[in-house]
Amino acid sequence: MHRFYNPCQNISGNKIIIQDKGLLHHLKDVLRLKREDEVIIFDGQRNEYQCSIEKLTGKVILNIKQKRSFSEIREDIKITVAVALPKKSKMDGIVDKLTQLGADRIIPLETERVSVNLDDRKKKLRLQRWRRIALSASQQSQRNNLPIIDSIKDINDVLSNLQGFDLKLIPTLTGEREPLKEILDKSKPQNILVLIGPEGDFTLQEVIKAKRAGFIAVSLGDLVLRVETAAIVVAGFIRLYYEND
């Protein structure tokens, strides 16, 4: 059954109204759905609706046949990944994969060794694209919520706003580090923040600042991983570790 996102403000009673032009085009002209065809809608707030199509002319109106709420299911952890901006369009793939892996928040990060320079207009366009990618990946992976995609932030801004995180990790290639699994073995966190560095790793000063802010330096093994690989490995490992705990 086809599955789509529609914001909760367009859901009232037993009706859902679809007004997004892109989704309207997809339903009518691409999928060529008809009256009484059934679809699934999720609202990004952990609610899912099984619906039948009532009206297809102009705006689309759906009848809700069944609602499922996932809001009462306790989540063991929330994962935020702050990723140093890689070159080219690799951040697109990072957002896609982290969304599929269940990351709750993604922060594109500027650090001293990031070589990507974007003006305000390009930053805005990139953010819009990443949010579209996250929406598509949420639909594909059957998530019932959408990850938060932050605007691009400087690492110092992130280190200054750490309220709510009870485990903060910084994978790095140098200095004293602890294996990631050992940290997770002795932790019972609810809200994890992971910093992923750029090509060439974080600078020594950035690592020192992070440690002063309560981050634990961890090792991801003997191999040197690309930015996009490290982000996916860390998020995937943490998610699977606690799901199998």
N, C-alpha and C positions, 0 to 999 in steps of 0.2 A: 504494500500500500504506500502511495506517495506521502512524504512527510515534509512539512514546511513550518517555517517560523512566522508568527504573526504576533505583534505586541499586545499585551493584555488590555490596553485601553480600547482596542477594537473588539473586545469580547464582552458581551452583556447578556445576562440571562442565558437562554439556550441558543443564542445566535452569535456568529462570528462574521464580521465584515472585513473583507480584504480590499484594501485601497492602494497598496503599493503597486505602481505601474509595472515594474519589472516582474513581480509575482503574477499579476493579472495576465501579462503577456505569456508567461510561462504556462499558466494553467490553461488559457484559452487557445493559444496559437501553437505552442510547442507540444504540450501533452494532449491537447484537444479533448479535455475532459468534458463530460456531459452532466446534465441534471441527474441527480440521484447517485452519481459516482461518489465513492467514499475516499476521504483523505484523512491524514492525521496532522493536527496542528499542535505545536508547542509554543508557549508564550515567553520563554526565557526566565520564568519564575518557578520552575519545577512543576508546571502543570502541563498535561497532555490531553488532547481532546480528539476523540474519534467522531468524525463528522460526515454528513452527506451534503452534496451540493443542492441548494434550493434554487439559486438564481445565478445565471452567468452573463446576462446582458448588463452592460455598464459595470458597476461594481459587483463583486462576487459575494453572495450571502450563503453561509453554511449553517446547517442545523446540527447542533451538538447532540450526539447520541449517547456518548459516554465520556466522563471526565475522570482522569486519574491524577492524583496529586502525590508528588514525591517529596513534599516539603517537610514531612514528618520523619523521613528517613535520616538518621544521624550520620553525618559524614565524620570519619575519624580524623581526617586532616584536610586542610586547605593548602594548596601549593601555589606560591607566587614565584615566577622565574623572571629575573631581571637580566636581560641578554645584551651584551655589547653588540652594537650594530656591525654586522659583517658587510663585506663589499658586495656590490651588484644587488641582485634581488633575492639573496639567500634568506633574508628575514621573512619573506613570504612563506617559504617552506617551513621555517621555524615556527611561525604562528600556526600554520596548518597542523603540523605534527603535535605541538604542545596542546592545541585544542583537542585533538583526537585522544591524547593521553590524559585528558581531564584536568589540565592546569586551570586554576581558578582566575589567575591574573597574570598578564604578561607585560613587562615593562621594557620597552626598547631603551637601551642604555648608551650614553656617551661617556667614554672614559678617555684617559690621556692618550692611549695608543689607538683609539678609533680613528680611522682615516677617511670616514664618510662625512662629507660636509654638505649639509642641506640648508637652504634658506627656509623661512617660515612657510612660504607657499608650498614648497615640496614636502616639508614635514606634515603639513595638513593633508596633502594628497596621499602621502604614504599611510598616514593613520586611517584615513577613510578606506584605503585598499586593504589594510590589515584587518579592519573590522569586517569587511565583506568576506574576506578569506575565513575568518573565525566563524562567521555565520554559516558559510557553506560547509565548513568542517564539522560544525555542531550538528547540522542536519544530517550529514553523511554518517557520523558516528553515533547518532541517536542520543545525543545529550539532551537533557531537558532544561538546561540553563546555558547561558552564554558567558564565556570568559570576559573579564574586563581587559580591554587593551588600552593601556595608558598612552598618553602622548610621550614623545621622546624626552627622557629626563637625564640630567647630568648625575653622575655617580654621587657627587656630594649632596645633591638634593635627596637622593634615596637614603643615604646614610644619616640624614638629618630627620627623616620621617619613618621611624621604625615601630610606631605604636601598634600593638596587637600581635606582633610576631614573637612566638616563644621558642623558635629555633631558627638561627640564622647561619647559613653556610656559605663559604667562599672556596670553591675548588681552585687550587693554584698549583703551580709546578715547582715552586721553590719553598725553602724554609721548612719548619716543623709542621707536619700535617698528620691528621689522623685518618684512617680508612673510613670511608663513608658508612659502610655497614656497621662498624663499631659504634659510631655516633648514634645511628638509628637504633642499635640494640639497647642502648642505655637511655633512650629518650622516649617520652610520651607526649609529643607535641600535638597541638591543634592547628597551628598556623605557621607554615614554613616559608622562609624566604631564601632563595638561592641566587647568588650572583655568578653569572657566567662571563668570563673575561674575553677580550679580543684576541686576535692573532698576536702572539708575542706575550700574552698573559697580562695580568694587572701589573702596574708598577709596584715597586717595593713600598712606596709611600701610600698607595691606595690600599694595599694589604694591611699595612700598619693601622690606617684609619679604620678599616673595616673591623679589625680585631679589637680596637679600642671601643667600637660601637657594639661589641658583643658577638661578632661573627666568629665561627670556628673554621679554621683552615682545614680543608679535607683533600684527600687524594682520590683520584678516580682510576688509579692503577698506574702501570709503568708506561703506557702508550700516551703520546701527545695527540690529543683529539682536536679536530676543527671546532670552531664555535658552534656550528649547527649540530655537530655530533654530540658535543658535551651537553648541550641543553636538552637534547632528546634522551640521552643516556641517564642523566640525573633525574629528570621528571619521571621517566619510565621506571627506573629502579625504585624511587621512593614510592610511587603509586603501587607497584607490585609488592614491594616489601610489606606495606601496611595492609594491603588487601589479603595477603597470605598469612598475616600474623595470627 
